[in-house]
Amino acid sequence: MGKKTPLRELSGQFGRITHVNSDVNGTEWMLAGNCQDYSPSTFFPSDGVGVDAARAICQDCPVKDRCREYALAERIEHGVWGGCSERERRRILKRRKLETISA
């Protein structure tokens, strides 16, 4: 499979990308993510080393919290979103469910 071109590189080739089609939850914030400098495959790793690499990119991302909450709200099952792996997001959802039940 060939290397994917990051969105920021494409924007230089095809003019500045200033808007992402948004759905009900709004996704314009994605343009501000550190992930824009990397291939999407970086965030869908097949091993723990890849997950750690994606987390490192997310660590100081200005939209990390929004990204994580988006993945949780949309029940995205695959990839690293907001610095969290699939397993970590499942744990967060489970913990929140238990907190709601006990409240």
C-alpha angles and dihedrals in degrees: 000000000000126000114272118232116236116241093245091058091049091050089059091052098044104029129275114316106222102164138039117203104257131212128203092292094048121236104197089110088070090077089067095054124115086230090076089082094057140063114264089238087069088071096047100058126172096216144035093260089059091049090053091050091051091047090053090056091049095046097092098021113140092221099040096119093045090048093051092047090048091054091047094047093047092043091232105186102191136058138016112298123175090354093302128116124220091264093050092051091050089053092049091051092047092049092049091049091051091047090052092049093049094045 
